[in-house]
Amino acid sequence: MNLRELLKKYGNNVGLHMKAVRSYAHQLLMALRLLKKCGLVHADIKPDNILVNESKLSLKLCDFGSAGYVRDQEIAPYLVSRFYRAPEIMLGIPHDYGIDLWSIAVTLYEVYTGKIMFPGKSNNHMLKLFTEVKGKYPNKLIRRAQFRDQHFDTNCNLLYHEVDKVTQRDKVTVLSNIRISRNLEFELIGEQDLDRDGLSQIQSFRSLLEQMLVLEPIKRITCGEAIKHPFFSMK
């Protein structure tokens, strides 16, 4: 079965145990490291494209239909399934291995919580949802974006597009005062009553996700660095 089916069967809306998440995270990062050694980007990592063996202990990446050499990557705003799509793809910025790392991070959040991290309805909506966790986009990142005019004004304010419920016309809101409104640690804890060790594991997991979900690709943690994160040395 794939990871999506596993989640639906054993962790529907609640997610899986941290021990399983840690093991799966390590295996996915090791797979990513191998792809990087081969100079490949998978470009469609999501629970549906991760196979789980019968014992539920071993994972394998599948569906390499979108994969390609990093040197051949082209700007394409709809590369990778939307919920798992990195911001640089939507912005129109040259991308590399970091897009797979982003996909793994949001997949791991989903595996642990049972909920999709960024359930956006469009690229523009996704870019807005990212700000709720990560805050404002750096101006220098926006200025590099090929599609900046679709999503930002000349002052680098995010332009949020939505359909007006009354007129059914496109409504554009200038988001000039963006603040972080989601608490990742709170979301990971959920309704659990955790002891000190459990809380420590959540905090370490949050730290890993935060570093994998940096908006600026160049500042995002690398696969090799992620594998060495303290989260993987915890019991």
N, C-alpha and C positions, 0 to 999 in steps of 0.2 A: 504494500500500500504506500501511498505518498504521505507526506507530512500533513497535508490538509485533511486527508481522511483520518489519520491518526488523531489529530486534534479534535475533529468532530466526534470521534468515537470515545476518546478518553478524557478530553479536556475542553469540551464544548462550553464556551463563554467563561471558563474558569482557568484554562491553561494547564500546563504540566508542572511536575515537581522541579525544583531548582536543580536537583542532581541531574535530571535528564537534560535540562536546558544547558547546563555546563558542558556535559558530554557532547551534545549536539553542536554547541557553539564551537568547541574545539575542533570537531571533525570538519565542520564547514570552513573554518579558517585554514585548516590544513589543506583542504581541497582547493581553496583559493590560492594558497601559497604555491601549490603545484601548477595551477593554471598560470600564475605569474611567471614561474620558471619557464613555461612554454610560450610566454609572450601572448597569452590569450585572455580575453575578457568574455565572461559568460553572457552577460547582458540580459538575463531573464531569470534571476534567482528569486524564487518565491516558494511557499510551502508545496505547491502543486508540482514543482520540478525538483523535489527532494524525495528520494525513495528511502523507505525504512524497511529493514529486514524483518523476518518473522519474530525474532527475539526482541525487536524494538530497540536494539542497542547500537546498531550500525546504520549510518546514513550514506547515501551516494547521490551526487548531483546528476541530473539527467536533462534531456531536451537541450541540445546544443545548437538548435536551429537559428538562434540569434547571435551565437558566439562568433568571434573573429579576432584577428591579431590586433593588438593594441595600436600598432602603427597604421592600421587601415581604418580606424574608427572615424566615422563621419558624424557631423552634427545632425541629429534627427530628434525632434521634440517628443516623439512617441515611442522611442526605444525603451524597453523594459515595461512590464505591466505596471499600470499607473500607481497603485498603492505602494509599490516597491521601487519607484523611480526616483533617482537622486536629483537634487535641485539643479545641478549643472546641466543635466539633459534638458530640463524644461526651460532653462535660461538661454540655452544655445551657447554653451561654453565647451571648448574641447575637453573631452573626458578620457579617463584611463581606468586603471584597476579599481579606483575609488568608488565607482558606481556599484560594483559587486559588493564592496564592503558596506555601503549604505543599505543595499537590499538585504544583506544578512542581518544587519542591526534591527531593521524594522520587522524582519521575520522572527528574530529572537524575542522581541517584545511581544509579538503575537503568540508565540509558543508559550511564553510564561503567563500572559494575562488572558489568553483566549480571545483577545480583541484586536482588530486591525488598528494600527497606530495612527495612520493618516488616511481616513476614508474619504478622500477628496473626489469631487464629481468631474473635475477638469484639472488641467495643469495649473491654471490660475488659482483655483480653489486649494490645490495641494500646496502651492507656494504660500498661501495665507495660513494654512494649517501648520506649516513648518515654523512660522514666526511665533506661534503660540507656545512652542517648546524651546525654540532657539533664539527668539528675538529678531531684531532688525537685520536685514541683509547689509553687509559692508558695501559702501559706495563703490569701492574699487572693483568689487565683484560684479556689481550691476553694470558698470561702465564697460566691462569686458563682454557682456551678454549680447549675443546676436539678436535675441528676441526681447530686448529690454523695453522697446516701445509698446509691446503687447501687455506688459505687466507693471511698468513704472512710468512716472512722469519725469520731467526734466530735472526735478529736485531729488530724484531717487526715492520718491514715496511710492509705496506699493499701491497699484490700482486694482481694487477688488471688483470683479465683474459678477453680477448675479441677476437673475430675472425678477423684476418687480412683481410681487404677488397680485397686485391690483391691475396694473396696466399690461402685464406680461411682456414688457419691454426690457431690454438690457439696461441695467442700472449699474453705474460705476461709482464706487466710493473710494475716495483718497484716504489711505491709512497712513497718516503722518505721525501718529503718536503710538507706535507699536511697543507693546510691553509683553513680557513672558506671562502667560496666563495659566499654563499647565505645570503641575508639579510632578515630575517624572517619578520621583521616589514615592510619593503618595499614591500614584497610580499603580506602581509595582506592588506596594504593600496591600492595597485593596482592603478587604475586610479581614485579613489575617491578624491573628494575635501572636506576634512574634517575640521570641526571647532575644537576648542580646546577640547571640550568634546568628540567628535568622535575620535580624536587622542589619548586621554587619555584611552578610551575604548580599542582601538587597542593595546596600549602599555601594558595594563593589561592582555589582552587576550594572547599576545605574551609571557608575563612573565609566565602565567600558562602553556602554551604549552612547553616553554623551560624547565620548571621544571618537566613536565611529560615525556619529551624526553631526559632525562639524559642517557648517554650511559651505565654507571655503574648502574646496577639494585639496588644495596644497597644504592646508593645516590639519586635515583629517589624519587620524592615526593610520599607520600602514598595517598591512596584514601581519608582518613579522613582529611589529610592536604590540599588536593586539593579542597575539599568541602568548606573549610574555607578561600580559597584564596579571596583577595579583589575583584577580577573580578565578583564574585557573589553578592556583595553588591552594585554594581553600578546600576544606573537606565538608 
